[in-house]
Each structure stands twice: as structure tokens, then as C-alpha cells.
Amino acid sequence: MRLRKITDKITVNVVAGTSSVLFSIDMKQTDTTTLLGFYIRKENNKQPQQAYDVHSIKHFQGASPSPNGLYSTEEQPWQSFLWEDYYVSNDGDYLYFFTPVYGQPGNLTYGEKIEIPVDISKAKDGKHELHFNRGVAGSQAYAREFGNRRPDEMPPAEKEKALTWLSKGLKEAMIAFIGQANGHGKGLRCCFYEFIFPEVLQALKDAHASGADVKIIYDSRHEKTKNDKAIETAGIPREMMIRRTADPAFLQHNKYMVLLEDEQPVAVSTGSTNITEKAIFGHCNTLHIVRDPAIAENYLKHWEGLESDPLNEAARANAIAIKQDPKIVSSGTTTLFSPRPGTKVLKLYSQLIANSQRLVCGMFPFSFNKGIKSAITQDTEHLKYIIIDKKTKNTTLVTNDVDNVIIYGGSYDEPLYGWAQEVDSGELFYSGVNFIHNKVILIDPLSDDPIVITGSANFSDNSILRNDENTMVIRGDRDVADSYFTEFARIFNHYASRQDTIKLKPHNTATNYNPSILETNPANWTASFYKSTALKFKRRDMFSAMNATVIP
């Protein structure tokens, strides 16, 4: 959902997804000469008692210390023309107030208050339902609320609170999807890689016990020992389970469930989320539900092609029979399954990146196809924002273009500038992929013709040639693009701030600069938003250029 509020001197552009809202503010530069920032307030129309002033960790020099390290923007204004609200529910109805702040610390004056209504429930398109977990276990919020403790070391009530916060509705949506298979005439056809989280195993067992027809293909190659132990512990009847053992060097890497009614596919739940505690509560993941019988039927065909545990050659033939390699991306949702005979789809993704006009976003947990890397690192005049789980020899992207911003996962390993020490999901659960597990590419997400590429395949050659995988390419659905883009921005900004702060620490120490201190000279924080070659200008300009509904 894209909105625009226009006043005499200020325009606020809004992009709302199902779990985040982004705001971009436009002003003439001549109106910013005494601008110290913005006072931001949020109200909840469904729960008026939850109204509050937005706080941040930044403050003017000499401000009285805050007990929790957070300061109200009424007295310590937000110094950016971009702001993001990551604390929204997918059915929330909110009012936001932006007030420009002028003057000097201790003698602030306030301009005209701008009111912006945002009803998140209107950001849904009915067919696609998206859920994103918190995905940032290493955060100031987790440090404040839960003291960086492992959930398994907490008392039961506090553990439940911590896991609910980390899940952010993803686990609950997964359990609810399974719960729709609740009796005779209903069914589920599932494909899983890691299959060990007890609550999901129990939900599937309960569905089977209710009379639903539940069948599960699971990886019995790399994950055999852990999966078999979890299945035995949960007491899942063996007649529900189908081992994937052929071609043991490859992976059954899917994470999907097809819902059946009267033996007909009606919906599918897919995404990047393995059935593990860490996937649901730790590193960032997506649960993407599509309520479209035609899409669900393609997933069912893929499942039926894997049911007999075929060798790679037969699995490839089944994937191609469902959908040949497309030469172009058509409007709507295209489903692509692996393994495939060649990597033409990766070349297509590279071409989409190369032909982008204003913005490319990418989330990669591992190394990926060299053609995609080349397209990302090419010198262009528009933005390419990329997040990778960790920096290794195979994931290091070299580019001379300042518009190509490459970010790697990380956290504050020590207290810094008043910010608390953080832990990552490996410390809360177990080691491995600790930050980024989504597999997503967004092409011009704020345009009228956005493209979202999402699924289980991680854009490597192996994910196309060897593994059992699924991908959706969604073109022209602005609501879906908005949800993915706002989620991407949440994760990107989280890790970008940490990477930049840690990188600049030696320079900041040498120059006695503290990034938690607000500027008192407006030009020091506003100038880069008006320099046409600067990243901040280009980011703000994307919002200004998008088509949006003007609100009164």
C-alpha cells in the first residue's frame, strides 16, 4: 500500500507492508535551514491506550541520561527524512503524526503537525499472505527485554514471551495453516528439509489423527539422523512419512505444504523457513501462503513427482513438465521448480537485475551464481542493496560503484556509544546461518511493475541443477512487493547500521565523534539528502517518484 500526504511545505510518502511501514519526507532545502528534525508520535486506532511518542537512542549533547537508553523525539528529534516503523501488526490501524522541530536544544519550537492514517489490513491482496519472523535476535530490543539470554535458560513464562517476540507471528501462522487440515476430506502434502521442531511435528500428527490425509516427504540424506530422531520422539506414524534418499549428494531443500480439500489443492504455504527452532525464532525467514488453486496445483504436481523418490534425471523432467524455462517474466505468479536441466532461470534473473531502472534488493544466505554477482556489481546510476549472511571468500562482492551497497550480517559484540552488547541467533540457539536465511530478489519494488523472486532456492547453480527446490516469480503485484520491500528495508537497515558503526569506530575514536549525539547545525544532517549523487538523496527520490494514493 502506497500513500502520500501533501501539505504546503512538507510531503510524506508512505509504503506499508504487512509487518513494517516506511516513511519518506520531502521538503525544499530552503525550508531546512533551522530544521533540527522531527517529533514523531504513533496512535493505535484499535487500542487507543497504546499511543506513544517515538523514541530513539540518539540525543543532544548534555541531555539527561535516560534509564533505558531511549529518548523521546519530542525533545530529541529524529534527524533523517526517512523513518521506519517495524512494530506493526498485520491487521493494525494506526495514526502517525510528524511535526518538524526547529530552534536549538533547550529552546525548541514546533511546526505544523501532519497526520497520516495507515490501515495495515488494506495492504493485503487476499491471495498472498506473508509472515516474517523477527530475524534479528542480535538486537538492542532483545538485549533490553531479555538480557541476551538463551530461551532454553529462561523460566517457562519468560521463554514463551521471548519466543513469541522472536516469531513475530510466523510460527502461529504455520500452525494455523496446518490446522485447516482438520478432518476427513482435508489433507496436506508436505516437503521438508530440516524437520525437527516439536510443535510443528505435533500439529501435523494432530491433523493426521483428525482424519486428514497427511503425507510428508522429508530429506533423508544430509538431515536423516536429526529428522528420524525427531519423528520417532514425536511419535509420528510412519505411514505419513516418505524418505527422500536418491542421489544422496543432493538436497531435498523444499519447505512447503499443499492444503487439500476434497482431494483438490486449494492453497500452499512455502518460503524459506525450515521446521526448526532456529529457523522460526532465529535467523530471518519468510512464510508465504498463496490461496490460489492453480498455484497450489503446480506445487502438488511437484510433490507427486518426488513421491517415488526419483533420481535427479526424473525429477528434472517433472520440474520442466510443470514449467519450461521462461524467456520473459509474465504478469502474475510463475512457479519454477528444481532440479532443472540447466541454469537458464539464473541467467534470466541476471538479466532482470541488469535491466532494472531504479532499485534492486537481494537477500542471500550463501554464495550464489556468478552471473547474478556480475549483474549486481556492475556500475549503474541506480541503487542495488544486497544483504549476505556472512563475508567469506565466495560471498565477497567487489564493486567500485557507491550505488552498490553490500551488507553482511553482524551484531555489536561489545557495548558501543551507549548501545548494549548483542548476541546472534547462533548464541541463542546453535551455530550455522546466524543472520540471513531468506532467498529474495526484488526488481524495482516501488515501481508500478515490481518483480519479486522468492522461495527455497538460494540462487546458486546447485539449487537449480541438483536440489529439490521451489521458487515463485511474482510480477506486477504491488501489495506483495510492498510487503517484501518493507521487510527487506527492516533487515537491511538493522545490519547496515551495525556494519557502518563498527567499521567507522577507529575513525570516530580518532576524531572524538559519537554517532549517538544529535547535530545542532541542521546542514550537518540535511545536506546529503539534497546532493543528487548521494545515497540518501537517491533513496528518498525513489519514494517521491512512486505512484501513490494521495490522502486528505
N, C-alpha and C positions, 0 to 999 in steps of 0.2 A: 504494500500500500504506500503510495507516494502522495504527499500533501505539501501545500505551500501556503504560508501565511504572509501577506504583504501589508506593511504599514508605510507611513510617509517616509521613514528613514531606514527601516530595517525589514529585511525579508528573511524568513526562516523556512528552510527546506527540510522535509522530513521523509525518512524511509523507515517503515515499520515492518518488521517480520513477526514471527510467532514467539520469539523469545528476546528480542532486542529492538530498540528504536534509536535511530541515528538522526542527529540534528546538525544542520549546516547553516550558518548565519552570514548574510550578505549585508554589508554597509559600504557607503562611499568612504574612501580613505580619508577624505577631508573631515568626516564626522568622527574620526577616531583619535584626534589629537590629544584629548584628555580622557580617553576611554581606559579604565582600569580593568574591565572585564564584565562579567555578567553574574547577576544573582539569579539562581535557578531554583524553582520550587515545583514540587510534584504533588498532585492530589489524586486519590483513587475514588472514582465516582461510585464504585460498588462498596467501598469500605472507607467512608469519609474520615474515620479516625486514624487512617494511615497517612494523612497528609504530612509532609515534612519538607524542610529545606534541604537541598542537595549539598552534601559535604565533599570535601576533597582533602588530600594530605598537604596541599600547598597553603602557604600563609605568608603574610608580610613579615619582614624582619622586625623582631621585637614583639610579636604577638604573644599573648599569654599562652603558655603551653596547654594543649588540650589533653585531658586524661586518656582518651583513646586514640590520639594522634590524628583526629579528623576535625576539620574546621568548616563552619557554615559558609556557603558562598555569599551570604548576605553581608558579612564583614570581610571575608577573604575571597573575592570574586574569582570566577572561573576565567582564566586567561587563555582562551582559544575561541576561534569561531566554529569549532567542531566539538560536539558533545555527544556522548552515547549513554543511553540508559539500558543496562543489562539486567535490571531487576524488574521484569515484567512477566505476567502470566499469559498463556495463550488465549485466555478469554477476558483479559483485563480491559478496563475502560478508564482512561486517565486524562487528567488535565495537567498541562505543563505551563509554567509561567517563566518567561525570560525578561529580565529587567536590566538594561545597561547601567553600569556603575561608573561614576566619574569622580573627580576630585583627587584627594590624597588620603593615605591611610590615617585613620582617626578623624577625618573630615570628609566622609563620603557623601556623594549626592546621587540620586537615583532618577533615571529617565522613565519613559512611558513603559508600563508593564504590558507584555504581549502574551495573550492567552492562546494556547494551542490544544484542542481536543484530539486525542488519539484513542480510537476504539480498536484494540488488537483483534477482536473477533472478526472484524471486517477485512483482516489481512489474509483470511483463509479462502481457498477457491473451491472447497467441497470435495475435490477429487484427491488432492495431495494433503497429507497430514504429516507434519515434520516435528521431530523431537530431537533436541541436542542436550547432551549431559553438560555438567558444569565444565569439565575438560581442563580446569586449571586448579588442580589440587594444590600446586605450589602458588599460593596467593596470599595477599595481605588479609583478605577476609577469612580464609581458613586459619591463618595464624592467630587472628584476633578471637575468632569464635571457638576454635577447638584446640588452640595451643600446639598446632603441628603434630598432634598425637595420631598414632595409627588407630583406625576404627576398632580393630580387634583388641586393643588395650583399654577401651573405654567401657564404662558401665553400660548396660543394655539400653537404657533410655537415651543416653547421650550418643551412643553408637548409632541408634536409629535416626536421631536428629542429624548427625553428620552425614550419614549415607543418603538421607532424603535430600539434603542440601547438595551433595555431590551429584546425585542422579538427575536432579532438576526436571523430574517427570519422565525421563526416558525409561527407567525400569517399570514404572507404573503403567506406561503406555504399552510396553511389551507384554506385560502380564495381562492387561486388558484385551489386547488383540487375541492372545491365546484363549482368554475366557469366552470369546464369541463362539468357539467350538464347544458347545455345551449340551451335547445330546445327540441322539440318533438323527441322521440326515445332515449332520455337520461333520467337518473334517479339516485336517491340516496336513500339508505336505511340506516338510522342512528339510533344509540343507544347512548343516553347520560345520564349522572348522573346529574351534575350541568349544566344548560343550560340557561345562563343569559347574556352572553357578546353580546352587541348590534350589533357589526359589523358582527359577525358570523350569528346571527339570521337574519340580513338583507340580507346577502349573500344567505342563504337558501331560504328566502322569494323571492328573485330575481330569483333564479333558478326555483322555482315553477311558478313564473309569466312568465318565458320564455317558458313555456310549458313542462318543465321537470317533471317527475313523482317523487315527493319527499315525503317520508314518514319518520316520526321521532318517535321512541319510547323513552319516557323520564321518569325519575324517578318521580313518583307522590306519593311517600311515605315520606321519610325524606326531600326531597327538593321540595315538592309540592308547598308551598306558594311562594317561591322565583321564581321557574320556571314558575308558572302560571302568576305571575305578569309580568315577563319579556316577556312572549309570548303575553300577552294582550297588553303591551306597544309597542311591535314591530309590532303589527297588523298581526301576522301570522295566516293564515286561519286555522280554527280548523280541517278541513279535512286532513291537513298534519300531525296532532298530534295524537299519541297513548299513553294513560296513562299506566304506569306500577304500579299497585296498589296491586296485590295479594301478600299475605304473607307480611304484612306491616312492620314486624320487620327486613326484609332483604333489600338489596340494589340492585337497577339496576345500577351497577357501571361501565358499559362499556363506552367507549369514541371512537366509531368507525363510519366510513361512508363507505358504499359499493357503488362504482360507477357502474352504469349500462349503457350499450349501446345495443340498440335493445333488451331490457329486459334481457340481459345476463350480469353477473358480470364480470368485467374486471380488477378492482383494488380495494384496500381497504386502507383507512387511519385509523391508530389505534395508540395506545400508551398510555401515562399516562395523557394527557392534558385534563382537564375539560374545558367546554366552559364558562370560567370566566376570568375576567381581571387579577386576581392574578395568575391563572394557566398559562396564556400565558406570563405575564410580571414579575411574582414574583418568587415563588419557582421553583426549577429546574424540567423540564419536557421534554418529547420526543414526536415528531410527526413522526411516522414510516409509510411510504407509501410503499405498495407492489403492483407492477404491474404484477400480476400473476393470470390469471383467475381461476386456481384451488384453490389457497388460498382464493381469493375473494368469490368463490362459497361456501366454508366452512363457511365464515362469513355470507353470505346470508342465508344459512340453519339455522344458529344460530338465526339470526334476525327473520326468518319466524317462528321459534319455540317459540319466545317471543311475536309475533304479537297479539296473542289471550289473552295475559295477564295470562299465566298459573300459577297454583300453583307450588310449588317447586318440587314436585314429577314428574310432567310432564316436567318441564324444565330440570330436571336431565336426564330423558330418552332421550330428544332431544340432550343434550350435549354428552352423551355416544354414541348415534347413529352416530354422526359425527366422533368421535374418541374415541375408548376404551382407558382405562388407558394403556399407553405403558410400557413395561418391560425394554426396552432399548431405547436409542435415536438414531434414524436413521439419516443418512446424509440428508441434505436439511432442509426444514421448516415443522415442525409439529405444527398444531394448536390444542389447548386444550381450551375447553370452560367450564364454570361453570354456575350453580351448578352441582356438581358431587356426586355420591352416597357415596364416601369415599375419603380418603386423600392419596391414593397411589401415586399420582403425587408428593406430597410433600416429601414422602419417597424417590422417585426417585431423586428429586433434592438433598436431603441429601446425597444420595449415590454418586452422581456426585461430590459433594464437597469433600466427604471423599476420593474419588479415584483420585482427582486432583494431578497433578505432580509438578507444579511449581508456579501457582498463581490462587487465587480465588478473585474476586471482587464482592461486593454486595452493593446495594443501597436500603434502607428500610425506608419508611416514618413512619411506625408504628411497633408495636410488631409483631412477626411472629412465625411460627411453631417451637416447642421446639426441634424437630429432626434436623432442619436446624441450630438452635442455637448450639446444641451439636456438629454437624459436624464442625461448624466454630471455636468453642473454643477448639477443640482437639489439642494436642501438635503435631506439624509436623515440618519438616525441611524446608518447603517452605512457601511462603508468602500468607497470607489471609488479604486483605484490605477491611474494611467494613465501610460504612457511614450510619448513622442513623439520622433522623431529630432532635430528642432531647432525652436527657437522662432522663428516667423515671424508675420506679420500674420494669416495664415489658420489657424495652429495654436495661437495663444494662447487658452487657455480661462480665462475669468473666473468665479470662484466665490467665494462668501463662506463656504462650508461647510468647516470644518477637516478634515472626514472625506473630502473630495475632494482627493487628493494627486496633483498633476500634476508629472511629472518629464520633463526634456529631456536628451538625450544630451550628454555632455561629458567632459572629461579635465582632469587637472592640467597646465596649460600652463607651470607653474614649480614647483620644489621647494617643499613646504609642510609645516610641522610635522614634518620628518624624512621625509616621503613624497617619492618620486622624481618628477621631471617625467615626463609621459607623452606619447604620441603617439596619434592616432586612426587609423582604417583608411584615411582619405584620404591620410595621410602615408606609410603603409606601402605603399599600392597606388596609388590615384588618387582624385580628389575626387568628390563626389556625396553619396549617402546614406552617412554615415560611422558611424552607430551602430545604429539600429533599422531592420530590414527585415522582421521578422515582421509578419504581419497576424493578430492573435489577439484575441478577446474571450472572457473566462471569466465565467460567471454562477454565483455561489455554488459555487465549485470544491470546497470542503471539505464540502459537503452530501451527502446520500445521492442527490440528483438533480441532479448538476452538468451544466452545458451548456458545451461547447467549440465555438467558431466559428473556423475556421481555413482557410487556403488562399492563393490568389494575389491575390484581390480585396482592395483596401485600404479598403473601406467608404465609398468616395466614390460620388457619383452616376454618374460616368463609368465606374467599374469595374463597374457594374450595367447601364447603358444602352448603352455603346459598345464596351467592350473584350471580347475573348475571355478569360474568367476561369473559375475553379472554386473552390468553397467546400464544405467539409464542416461540417455542424452535428451534433455528437455529444452525445447526451443519455443520462445515466444510467450512463455508463462511468466508474467511479471511478478505474480504473487510468490511463486516458487523461487524465482531469482532473488526477490527481496529478502525472503527468509534465509536463504543461503548466504547472501551478501552481508546481511546484518550479523549473522553468526560468524562469518569469516572475519569481519571487522572486529568483533569482540575478541576473538582468539589472537588475531594479528596484533592489535594494539596492546594486548596483555604482554605478549612476548617481545614486541618491538621496544616497549619502554624498558624492559629489563636488559635486553641486549645493548641498547644505546647507553643506558645508565652505567652498566658495568664497563663497557668499552671506554666511556669518557671519564671514568673515575680518576685515572692518573692526571689527565689534563685538568679536571675540576679541582683536584687536590693542589696542583701546582699553581692554579690561578685563584684559589680560595673561593671557587664558585660552588654554591649549593643549589641544586635544581629544585629543591622543595621550597625555595624562597620566591615569592611573587615579585614581579617587576613593579617599580614605581614610575618608570618612564614608559608611557604607552608605546612609543615607537619600538622599544626593545622587543616587545612580544607581537606587535601587529604587522611590522614591516614585511616579514616573509610571506604573509598571506596575500600581499599585493604585488609580489615580484613574479612575473609571468613564467619564469623558468624554475621557480621553487616548487618543491613537492607539496607544500601546504596550499599554495595557490591552485595547483592542478587538482588536488583532492577536493577543495571547496568548489572549484569550477565544474566538476562532474555533477554535483548536486544542483548547481544553478542551471545547468544545461538540460537536465532531465525534464520530461513532461510529467506534470503532477496536477492533482486536483487542488484548485485554489479554494481555501476555506475562508468564510467571513470572519 
